[in-house]
Amino acid sequence: MSQSIEVVIPVHDVQRPFKRAVGSALEQRAELSRLGVELRVTVVLHNLGAAAGEVSKDSQAGSESAASTALDGVTWLTCDDGVRSPAGPRNRALDESTATFLSFLDSDDHLEPGSLAAWWKAAQPDSASAVIAPLRTPEGTILPAPRIRPSKPAVLDALKDGLAYRSVPYGLLRRSVLTDIGFRYAEGLRTGEDIEATLKLWFRSGPVCYPYGSPAYHQTDDSGAGRVTSSLSNLADEFRWLERLLGSEWLQQAQVAERRAVALKVLRVHGIGALLRRAGASGVPDDALWNEAERAYWSDISSQLYAFAGGSLPELSRRDAELTQAAAAAADVQSLRTAVERHRAAGRLGDLVPASPAAFLSRDSVLRHYLTERLRARAGVFSRS
C-alpha cells in the first residue's frame, strides 16, 4: 500500500481500558485498506516491569532496548525510563516508526468509527503536515478549539485560526514533517510535555487542516486517580514546561504577533487556571497552597510572559489582568482567594473589557472571540455532518 497510519498507544497502568483504545483503531483497518492505506497499531508498555510480559502476552518485556513483537495486528514495545511522563514512550514509538502518518492515542481514550479514514482524506488535497482531530469531551460535546474561522478554511492559519488554543497533537501527523522540524515530546516533565512540540508543529510545519464534520478523537474520564495531571503540585513543578517553552529558540525568534498569541493562551488557560485551582483547593494546608515562594514564582513567570509577548498583552481581559497582578502581590492564600473572588465578581463585563480599550475589537480580544464563536456555531464548524 502506498501510505500507512500508525496509531501509538502508551500504556502506563494496566488498569486503564487500553484494550478499548486498541480495538477502536483495529476496527478501522478494513476501511483504510479499501483506501490503499495500511494500518499499524503500536502499544508502548511504559514502566510496567513484570506486568509488561502479561499485558503483551508472548511479546518480550524488559529494558527499553528490548525487541518488539508483532502479535494479532499489534506491535508491542517496552520503555522503562522510570519517569512518570508519556514523553518517553511516545518518543520511543516515534523513533521506531516508518509510517506515513502517526496518530497518538491515550490508553483511556478511543477513536470513533471512521475517524482515521476521514482524517486521512482531509490530509490529501493539500498534502497536510497535520490534521487536527475533532476532540469529543467526556461530556459528549466537540471541543470548540482551536478558534477556527467561521469560513471553515481548507488550510488553517496559526494566528487567524487560533491554533495555540489546541495544545495536544491529536489527529494525524505526517512523520517526515515531524522529523524535519525536530518534533520531540519533552522528556523529564511530568506534565506539559507536548505543548512546545505541538506549537512548533502548528506554527512551523506546513499545511494544517481540520476535518470538518468527521468522527472524533473521544476523551473519557476513565484514567483513574493516578493520572499525573490530576494532582496539585507547586507552581515551579507545574510550569516547568513553560520555562522550556519561553527559552525555545524558534519562539524567541518568532514574530511578536506569534509570541503574543502564545502568551495570551498560556496566561488565560494555564496561568489563570492554576490560580483558580489553588484558591479553590481543599484538603491542602493553606501555607502549601500559597506562600512566599509561590507568590515570587508567579510574579516572575507572569513577568516573563509579558516580556515574551513584547512587553504587553492588551487583549487580556481586565479581570484576568487584575488577577495576574493581584496574585503577584498576594502574601498568603487568603489574599489570593480574595483576588479570585473579585475576579469572579467582575462577571461578563470584566471578561469582555480588555486591559487596553484599544484592543476591544482585536482578533484575540474576548469580545471578538464571543462574536466569532456565535458565527462558528451557525456555520457548523464543530458540528458532525
Secondary structure, DSSP 8 states (H G I E B T S, - for coil): --EEEEEEEEES-TTS-HHHHHHHHHTTHHHHHHTTEEEEEEEEEES-TTHHHHHTTTS--SSTT---EEETTEEEEEE----SSTHHHHHHHHHH---SEEEE--TT-EE-TTHHHHHHHHHTTTT-SEEE--EE-TTS-B---S---TT--SS--TTTTTGGG--S--EEEEHHHHHHHT----TT-SS-TTHHHHHHHHHHSS-EE--TT---EE--STT-TT-GGGS---HHHHTHHHHHHHT-HHHHTS-HHHHHHHHHHIIIIIIHHHHHHHHH--SS-HHHHS-HHHHHHHHHHHHHHHHHTTS--TTSBHHHHHHHHHHHH--SHHHHHHHHHHHHHTHHHHHHSBSSGGGTTSTTSHHHHHHHHHHHHHHTTT---
